[in-house]
Amino acid sequence: MKRLYNFSAGPSMLPLSVLEQAQKDLVSYQDCGSSVMEMSHRSKYFEPIIQDAEATLRRVMNIPDNYAVLFLQGGASLQFSMIPMNLTNQGDTTAYIITGQFAKKAYQEGKKWGNAVAVASGEESNFSEIPTVTPDMIPADAKYVHFTGNNTIFGTTFNTLPDVGDKLLVCDLSSTILGKDFDVSKFGLIYAGAQKNMGIAGLTVVIIRKDLIRSDVDPIVPSMMRYDLMAKNDSMYNTPPCWAIYMAGLCFHWVEDQGGIAALEAKNKEKSDLLYDYLDQSRMFHPVAAKKDRSLMNVTFTLPTEEQTKAFLALCTERGMINIKGHRSVGGCRASIYNAMPIEGVQLLVETMKEFEEKNMA
Ligand SMILES: *Cc1c(COP(=O)(O)O)cnc(C)c1O
């Protein structure tokens, strides 16, 4: 059976053991006679699946008891709207740190609901750097500060949390959740689409401090977009994405089996160091992100010409490494090396880069 090294930014590679377990369970889950895709979400088979997924995520992320875990749909993108609608009243002030396209989209949705203020932006450097934020930059009446923990497209990351004083932090962790250790208690709300580093598309995980879940939200907010209804119904206000939740559960167990997030973070550091160390001395390949803000998960780099980029990508494909083409807004290449990417994949990529450089850089 053929498996490629898939460097896609998302949906991305899953651990082989997770896929194999899903294959075993596919037709008849634990010999119950139905697949998870066919069973009622209220059945005695599915309820333990969702409960175990939540319990396992709580263990691996060390989520405090005063936080709720919600399994939602609509992608990380729906949270751009749900967050202001649930955490604020129309017209309220909120603050956004603009570090890339997803941050910008979140800000634009925030503006539809209230007085969203862009307090800092990395746009001048085409988002190759994370702007510095200090508490005096945040409007005094801002209900929260929203930021994107890891910028999937540009390959930059907040290596330390932004300094926002005593303001509430709301964070999009779509591309770095489970890849790096976070102290959940430092956040008011964390959200992430599952398809980057914890499963498949169709599931969004929201981790929210319970006191922020209001039941007096604006009555115009659709029921499906209310955290209080989702929390009260244990994420089963309507039919949840059962298969995606089952897959996420397998991924959470996989993280635990690997020694937890700290062990994976060390491996991720090793993988990204391999690439960055090579990029730092290469004459052919140039890193995009500012050194201080480099992502552990998405490594962006360019070659001198478009022709060379194409030739290099073709060579990668030939060797079983796919989806390394950069996002159109950055160009060049991007290697997304989430938890499930084995170090062998990164070693092969670096060897291929070396060889390409030797051949083409006389
Ligand atoms: C992929 C991504 C999104 C969009 O996620 P969807 O689940 O497709 O809505 C948002 N933010 C970040 C940081 C991402 O990487």
The ligand as a Gaussian input file, in Angstrom:
#p B3LYP/6-31G(d) Opt

LIG

0 1
 C       -7.242000      26.602000       8.107000
 C       -7.376000      27.726000       9.062000
 C       -8.597000      28.398000       9.252000
 C       -9.827000      28.062000       8.462000
 O      -10.330000      26.868000       8.905000
 P      -11.712000      26.272000       8.342000
 O      -11.892000      25.101000       9.258000
 O      -11.464000      25.905000       6.931000
 O      -12.757000      27.296000       8.499000
 C       -8.654000      29.400000      10.188000
 N       -7.567000      29.760000      10.896000
 C       -6.376000      29.144000      10.743000
 C       -5.208000      29.584000      11.550000
 C       -6.246000      28.109000       9.817000
 O       -5.054000      27.516000       9.655000

